[in-house]
Amino acid sequence: MELDPLNHFARFENYLKCGDTQALAEFKDGIRNGMPEQTYLELGGTWYHQMNLPDRSLKILEQSPETPVVCYWKAFLNDILHMEVEKNNQFTKST
């Protein structure tokens, strides 16, 4: 964190390590662009998913502003994780 305090990935990993609300707030406060859901999608939908970590993908997307694309991704990840009820709820929100 000291070397790259603006790194979203490092701040989210810090939150996962610490698990406290302060670390989560620091992560979320660092995302300040005009379309924050795109940052969450890049980290959750692309980075963690390509690393075959659907649980982390879902965890980061749960912090994102809710948009149809985010809901679709959450439904997709819930399907991978065999969470049928939540998958259906998110898919309904995405349409």
DSSP file (Angstrom, degrees, kcal/mol; ACC not computed):
  #  RESIDUE AA STRUCTURE BP1 BP2  ACC     N-H-->O    O-->H-N    N-H-->O    O-->H-N    TCO  KAPPA ALPHA  PHI   PSI    X-CA   Y-CA   Z-CA
    1    1 A M              0   0    0      0, 0.0     6,-0.1     0, 0.0    10,-0.1   0.000 360.0 360.0 360.0 -33.8    0.0    0.0    0.0
    2    2 A E        +     0   0    0      1,-0.2     0, 0.0     2,-0.2     0, 0.0   0.867 360.0  48.0 -67.2 -34.5    2.8    2.4    0.7
    3    3 A L  S    S+     0   0    0      1,-0.2    -1,-0.2     2,-0.1     0, 0.0   0.844 131.4  13.8 -75.2 -33.8    4.3    2.0   -2.8
    4    4 A D    >   +     0   0    0      1,-0.1     3,-1.8     3,-0.1    -1,-0.2  -0.591  63.8 170.4-144.4  76.5    1.0    2.5   -4.7
    5    5 A P  T 3  S+     0   0    0      0, 0.0    -1,-0.1     0, 0.0    -3,-0.1   0.656  79.3  58.4 -67.0 -14.4   -1.8    3.9   -2.5
    6    6 A L  T 3  S+     0   0    0     -5,-0.0     2,-0.7     4,-0.0     3,-0.1   0.420  74.4 117.6 -93.0   1.8   -4.1    4.4   -5.5
    7    7 A N    <>  -     0   0    0     -3,-1.8     4,-2.1     1,-0.2     5,-0.2  -0.592  49.3-163.2 -75.6 111.5   -4.1    0.8   -6.5
    8    8 A H  H  > S+     0   0    0     -2,-0.7     4,-2.5     1,-0.2     5,-0.2   0.893  89.2  54.5 -62.0 -40.8   -7.7   -0.4   -6.2
    9    9 A F  H  > S+     0   0    0      1,-0.2     4,-2.5     2,-0.2    -1,-0.2   0.928 108.9  47.5 -59.5 -46.4   -6.6   -4.1   -6.2
   10   10 A A  H  > S+     0   0    0      1,-0.2     4,-2.1     2,-0.2    -1,-0.2   0.892 111.9  50.0 -64.2 -39.8   -4.2   -3.5   -3.3
   11   11 A R  H  X S+     0   0    0     -4,-2.1     4,-1.9     2,-0.2    -1,-0.2   0.885 111.6  48.2 -67.8 -36.8   -6.8   -1.7   -1.3
   12   12 A F  H  X S+     0   0    0     -4,-2.5     4,-2.4     2,-0.2    -2,-0.2   0.914 111.1  50.1 -69.6 -40.9   -9.4   -4.5   -1.9
   13   13 A E  H  X S+     0   0    0     -4,-2.5     4,-2.3     1,-0.2    -2,-0.2   0.875 108.3  54.0 -62.3 -36.6   -6.9   -7.1   -0.9
   14   14 A N  H  X S+     0   0    0     -4,-2.1     4,-2.9     2,-0.2     5,-0.3   0.912 107.8  50.1 -62.4 -42.0   -6.2   -5.1    2.2
   15   15 A Y  H  X S+     0   0    0     -4,-1.9     4,-3.5     8,-0.2    -2,-0.2   0.920 110.0  50.0 -61.5 -43.7   -9.9   -5.2    3.0
   16   16 A L  H  < S+     0   0    0     -4,-2.4    -2,-0.2     1,-0.2    -1,-0.2   0.889 113.8  46.3 -62.2 -38.3  -10.0   -8.9    2.5
   17   17 A K  H  < S+     0   0    0     -4,-2.3    -2,-0.2    -5,-0.2    -1,-0.2   0.934 124.6  30.4 -68.8 -46.6   -7.0   -9.4    4.8
   18   18 A C  H  < S-     0   0    0     -4,-2.9    -2,-0.2    -5,-0.2    -3,-0.2   0.894  83.0-160.3 -81.8 -42.7   -8.3   -7.0    7.6
   19   19 A G     <  +     0   0    0     -4,-3.5     2,-0.2    -5,-0.3    -3,-0.1   0.637  44.2 128.9  72.3  14.5  -12.0   -7.6    7.1
   20   20 A D  S  > S-     0   0    0     -5,-0.2     4,-1.7     1,-0.1    -1,-0.2  -0.617  70.7-116.9-104.3 164.8  -13.0   -4.4    8.9
   21   21 A T  H  > S+     0   0    0      1,-0.2     4,-2.6    -2,-0.2     5,-0.2   0.794 111.4  60.9 -68.6 -28.4  -15.2   -1.5    7.9
   22   22 A Q  H  > S+     0   0    0      2,-0.2     4,-2.3     1,-0.2    -1,-0.2   0.934 106.1  45.8 -63.4 -46.3  -12.4    1.0    7.9
   23   23 A A  H  > S+     0   0    0      2,-0.2     4,-2.0     1,-0.2    -8,-0.2   0.882 113.2  50.6 -65.3 -37.6  -10.5   -1.0    5.2
   24   24 A L  H  X S+     0   0    0     -4,-1.7     4,-2.7     2,-0.2     5,-0.2   0.923 110.1  49.7 -65.3 -43.2  -13.7   -1.3    3.1
   25   25 A A  H  X S+     0   0    0     -4,-2.6     4,-2.8     1,-0.2    -2,-0.2   0.897 109.8  51.1 -62.5 -40.4  -14.4    2.4    3.4
   26   26 A E  H  X S+     0   0    0     -4,-2.3     4,-1.1     2,-0.2    -1,-0.2   0.898 111.2  48.8 -63.8 -39.9  -10.8    3.2    2.3
   27   27 A F  H >< S+     0   0    0     -4,-2.0     3,-0.6   -16,-0.2     4,-0.4   0.963 115.4  42.6 -62.2 -52.0  -11.3    0.9   -0.7
   28   28 A K  H >< S+     0   0    0     -4,-2.7     3,-1.2     1,-0.2    -2,-0.2   0.870 110.5  56.0 -65.6 -37.7  -14.6    2.4   -1.7
   29   29 A D  H 3< S+     0   0    0     -4,-2.8    -1,-0.2     1,-0.2    -2,-0.2   0.755  99.5  62.5 -66.5 -23.5  -13.4    6.0   -1.1
   30   30 A G  T << S+     0   0    0     -4,-1.1     2,-0.9    -3,-0.6    -1,-0.2   0.625  84.0  83.2 -78.0 -12.9  -10.6    5.5   -3.5
   31   31 A I    <   +     0   0    0     -3,-1.2    -1,-0.1    -4,-0.4     9,-0.0  -0.806  49.0 147.6 -95.3 104.3  -12.9    4.9   -6.5
   32   32 A R        +     0   0    0     -2,-0.9    -1,-0.1     3,-0.1    -3,-0.0   0.208  23.0 121.4-125.2  13.8  -13.7    8.4   -7.6
   33   33 A N  S    S-     0   0    0      1,-0.1    -2,-0.0     2,-0.1     6,-0.0  -0.208  75.4-102.5 -77.6 173.6  -14.2    8.1  -11.4
   34   34 A G  S    S+     0   0    0      1,-0.3     3,-0.1     2,-0.1    -1,-0.1   0.721 117.7  34.9 -69.3 -23.1  -17.4    9.1  -13.2
   35   35 A M    >>  +     0   0    0      1,-0.1     3,-1.8     2,-0.0     4,-0.7  -0.664  68.1 172.7-130.5  76.4  -18.5    5.5  -13.7
   36   36 A P  H >> S+     0   0    0      0, 0.0     4,-1.9     0, 0.0     3,-0.7   0.797  73.3  68.5 -59.8 -29.6  -17.4    3.6  -10.6
   37   37 A E  H 3> S+     0   0    0      1,-0.2     4,-2.6     2,-0.2     5,-0.2   0.815  93.4  59.9 -60.4 -27.5  -19.2    0.5  -11.6
   38   38 A Q  H <> S+     0   0    0     -3,-1.8     4,-2.3     2,-0.2    -1,-0.2   0.873 103.5  50.0 -67.3 -36.2  -16.7    0.1  -14.4
   39   39 A T  H <X S+     0   0    0     -4,-0.7     4,-2.2    -3,-0.7     5,-0.2   0.925 112.2  47.3 -65.9 -44.2  -13.8   -0.1  -11.9
   40   40 A Y  H  X>S+     0   0    0     -4,-1.9     4,-3.4     1,-0.2     5,-0.6   0.905 112.8  49.4 -63.0 -41.5  -15.7   -2.7   -9.9
   41   41 A L  I  X>S+     0   0    0     -4,-2.6     4,-1.2     3,-0.2     5,-1.2   0.890 109.2  52.4 -65.2 -38.9  -16.4   -4.7  -13.1
   42   42 A E  I  <>S+     0   0    0     -4,-2.3     5,-2.4     3,-0.2     4,-0.4   0.928 118.4  36.3 -62.7 -44.3  -12.8   -4.5  -14.1
   43   43 A L  I  <>S+     0   0    0     -4,-2.2     5,-2.7     3,-0.2     6,-0.3   0.951 132.1  26.9 -73.0 -50.0  -11.6   -5.9  -10.8
   44   44 A G  I  <>S+     0   0    0     -4,-3.4     5,-0.8    -5,-0.2    -3,-0.2   0.931 127.5  39.4 -81.6 -48.1  -14.4   -8.3  -10.1
   45   45 A G  I  <<S+     0   0    0     -4,-1.2    -3,-0.2    -5,-0.6    -1,-0.1   0.793 133.3  17.9 -75.8 -27.6  -15.6   -9.2  -13.6
   46   46 A T  I  ><S+     0   0    0     -5,-1.2     4,-2.4    -4,-0.4    -3,-0.2   0.842 125.8  38.9-107.6 -62.1  -12.3   -9.4  -15.3
   47   47 A W  I  ><S+     0   0    0     -5,-2.4     4,-1.2     2,-0.2    -3,-0.2   0.966 123.7  33.2 -62.1 -61.2   -9.4   -9.7  -12.9
   48   48 A Y  I  4XS+     0   0    0     -5,-2.7     5,-2.4     1,-0.2    -1,-0.2   0.864 118.5  54.1 -68.3 -34.9  -10.7  -12.0  -10.2
   49   49 A H  H >4<S+     0   0    0     -5,-0.8     3,-1.8    -6,-0.3    -1,-0.2   0.926 107.7  49.8 -65.1 -42.7  -12.8  -14.0  -12.6
   50   50 A Q  H 3<5S+     0   0    0     -4,-2.4    -1,-0.2     1,-0.3    -2,-0.2   0.766 107.0  55.8 -66.9 -23.5   -9.8  -14.7  -14.9
   51   51 A M  T 3<5S-     0   0    0     -4,-1.2    -1,-0.3    -5,-0.2    -2,-0.2   0.366 119.4-115.2 -86.5   6.2   -7.9  -15.8  -11.9
   52   52 A N  T < 5S+     0   0    0     -3,-1.8    -3,-0.2     1,-0.1    -2,-0.1   0.905  76.7 130.4  60.4  45.7  -10.7  -18.3  -11.2
   53   53 A L    >>< +     0   0    0     -5,-2.4     4,-2.3     1,-0.1     3,-0.5  -0.599  19.8 162.1-123.6  68.2  -11.7  -16.7   -8.0
   54   54 A P  H 3> S+     0   0    0      0, 0.0     4,-2.6     0, 0.0     5,-0.2   0.806  72.8  59.3 -63.4 -28.9  -15.5  -16.3   -8.4
   55   55 A D  H 3> S+     0   0    0      2,-0.2     4,-1.9     1,-0.2     5,-0.1   0.903 109.8  42.6 -65.6 -39.5  -16.0  -15.8   -4.6
   56   56 A R  H <> S+     0   0    0     -3,-0.5     4,-2.3     2,-0.2     5,-0.2   0.870 111.7  55.7 -73.1 -36.4  -13.8  -12.7   -4.7
   57   57 A S  H  X S+     0   0    0     -4,-2.3     4,-2.1     1,-0.2    -2,-0.2   0.948 111.2  44.0 -56.6 -48.6  -15.3  -11.5   -7.9
   58   58 A L  H  X S+     0   0    0     -4,-2.6     4,-1.7     1,-0.2    -2,-0.2   0.895 110.0  55.8 -65.2 -40.7  -18.7  -11.6   -6.3
   59   59 A K  H  < S+     0   0    0     -4,-1.9     4,-0.3     1,-0.2    -1,-0.2   0.890 110.7  44.1 -61.4 -40.0  -17.5  -10.0   -3.1
   60   60 A I  H >< S+     0   0    0     -4,-2.3     3,-1.3     1,-0.2     4,-0.4   0.887 111.5  52.7 -73.9 -36.9  -16.1   -7.0   -4.9
   61   61 A L  H >< S+     0   0    0     -4,-2.1     3,-0.8     1,-0.3    -2,-0.2   0.758  97.6  66.7 -70.8 -22.1  -19.2   -6.7   -7.2
   62   62 A E  T 3< S+     0   0    0     -4,-1.7    -1,-0.3     1,-0.2    -2,-0.2   0.696 100.4  51.6 -67.6 -17.4  -21.4   -6.6   -4.0
   63   63 A Q  T <  S+     0   0    0     -3,-1.3    -1,-0.2    -4,-0.3    -2,-0.2   0.585  93.5  99.9 -91.0 -12.5  -19.7   -3.3   -3.2
   64   64 A S  S <  S-     0   0    0     -3,-0.8     2,-0.1    -4,-0.4   -27,-0.1  -0.320  86.8 -96.6 -75.6 152.1  -20.5   -1.8   -6.6
   65   65 A P        -     0   0    0      0, 0.0     2,-0.6     0, 0.0    -1,-0.1  -0.452  53.5-103.9 -58.5 143.2  -23.3    0.6   -7.5
   66   66 A E        +     0   0    0     -2,-0.1    -4,-0.0     4,-0.1   -29,-0.0  -0.638  55.3 154.6 -83.6 118.2  -26.1   -1.6   -8.9
   67   67 A T     >  -     0   0    0     -2,-0.6     4,-2.7   -30,-0.1     5,-0.2  -0.867  57.2-101.7-129.2 165.2  -26.5   -1.4  -12.7
   68   68 A P  H  > S+     0   0    0      0, 0.0     4,-2.3     0, 0.0     5,-0.1   0.891 123.0  49.7 -56.9 -39.4  -27.9   -4.0  -15.1
   69   69 A V  H  > S+     0   0    0      2,-0.2     4,-2.4     1,-0.2     5,-0.2   0.913 110.9  48.7 -67.7 -41.2  -24.4   -5.2  -16.1
   70   70 A V  H  > S+     0   0    0      2,-0.2     4,-2.5     1,-0.2    -1,-0.2   0.923 112.3  49.2 -62.5 -43.8  -23.3   -5.5  -12.5
   71   71 A C  H  X S+     0   0    0     -4,-2.7     4,-2.3     2,-0.2    -2,-0.2   0.893 109.8  51.8 -63.0 -39.4  -26.5   -7.5  -11.7
   72   72 A Y  H  X S+     0   0    0     -4,-2.3     4,-2.5    -5,-0.2    -2,-0.2   0.936 110.8  47.5 -61.8 -45.9  -25.9   -9.7  -14.7
   73   73 A W  H  X S+     0   0    0     -4,-2.4     4,-2.7     1,-0.2    -2,-0.2   0.898 110.9  51.3 -61.7 -40.9  -22.3  -10.4  -13.6
   74   74 A K  H  X S+     0   0    0     -4,-2.5     4,-2.4     2,-0.2    -1,-0.2   0.891 110.1  49.5 -64.9 -38.4  -23.5  -11.2  -10.1
   75   75 A A  H  X S+     0   0    0     -4,-2.3     4,-1.9     2,-0.2    -2,-0.2   0.924 111.3  49.8 -63.5 -43.8  -26.1  -13.6  -11.4
   76   76 A F  H  X S+     0   0    0     -4,-2.5     4,-1.9     1,-0.2    -2,-0.2   0.921 113.0  45.8 -59.9 -46.1  -23.4  -15.3  -13.5
   77   77 A L  H  X S+     0   0    0     -4,-2.7     4,-2.1     1,-0.2    -1,-0.2   0.875 109.8  53.9 -68.1 -37.6  -21.0  -15.6  -10.5
   78   78 A N  H  <>S+     0   0    0     -4,-2.4     5,-3.3     2,-0.2    -1,-0.2   0.854 106.8  53.4 -63.7 -33.6  -23.8  -16.9   -8.3
   79   79 A D  H ><5S+     0   0    0     -4,-1.9     3,-1.4     3,-0.2    -2,-0.2   0.926 108.2  49.0 -64.5 -44.9  -24.5  -19.6  -11.0
   80   80 A I  H 3<5S+     0   0    0     -4,-1.9    -2,-0.2     1,-0.3    -1,-0.2   0.886 113.2  47.3 -59.5 -39.3  -20.8  -20.6  -10.9
   81   81 A L  T 3<5S-     0   0    0     -4,-2.1    -1,-0.3    -5,-0.1    -2,-0.2   0.361 115.3-118.3 -86.5   5.4  -21.0  -20.8   -7.1
   82   82 A H  T < 5 +     0   0    0     -3,-1.4     2,-0.8     1,-0.2    -3,-0.2   0.873  65.5 143.9  60.5  41.1  -24.3  -22.8   -7.2
   83   83 A M     >< +     0   0    0     -5,-3.3     4,-2.4     1,-0.2    -1,-0.2  -0.742  20.6 173.9-109.1  80.2  -26.3  -20.1   -5.4
   84   84 A E  H  > S+     0   0    0     -2,-0.8     4,-2.5     1,-0.2     5,-0.2   0.874  70.0  49.3 -61.2 -46.8  -29.5  -20.5   -7.3
   85   85 A V  H  > S+     0   0    0      1,-0.2     4,-2.2     2,-0.2    -1,-0.2   0.943 115.7  43.3 -62.4 -48.0  -31.9  -18.2   -5.4
   86   86 A E  H  > S+     0   0    0      1,-0.2     4,-2.5     2,-0.2     5,-0.2   0.879 111.2  56.2 -65.7 -37.0  -29.4  -15.3   -5.5
   87   87 A K  H  X S+     0   0    0     -4,-2.4     4,-2.5     1,-0.2    -2,-0.2   0.946 109.3  45.9 -57.9 -48.4  -28.6  -16.0   -9.1
   88   88 A N  H  X S+     0   0    0     -4,-2.5     4,-2.2     1,-0.2    -2,-0.2   0.887 111.5  51.9 -64.5 -39.2  -32.3  -15.7  -10.0
   89   89 A N  H  X S+     0   0    0     -4,-2.2     4,-1.8    -5,-0.2    -1,-0.2   0.929 113.2  44.0 -61.6 -45.4  -32.7  -12.5   -8.0
   90   90 A Q  H  X S+     0   0    0     -4,-2.5     4,-1.6     2,-0.2    -2,-0.2   0.874 111.8  52.9 -69.6 -37.2  -29.7  -10.8   -9.7
   91   91 A F  H  X S+     0   0    0     -4,-2.5     4,-0.8    -5,-0.2    -1,-0.2   0.911 108.1  51.3 -65.0 -40.0  -30.8  -12.0  -13.1
   92   92 A T  H >< S+     0   0    0     -4,-2.2     3,-0.7     1,-0.2    -1,-0.2   0.898 109.8  50.0 -61.5 -41.2  -34.2  -10.5  -12.6
   93   93 A K  H 3< S+     0   0    0     -4,-1.8    -1,-0.2     1,-0.2    -2,-0.2   0.804 104.8  59.4 -66.3 -29.0  -32.6   -7.2  -11.5
   94   94 A S  H 3<        0   0    0     -4,-1.6    -1,-0.2     1,-0.2    -2,-0.2   0.697 360.0 360.0 -76.5 -17.6  -30.5   -7.2  -14.6
   95   95 A T    <<        0   0    0     -4,-0.8    -1,-0.2    -3,-0.7    -2,-0.2   0.459 360.0 360.0 -97.3 360.0  -33.4   -7.2  -17.0
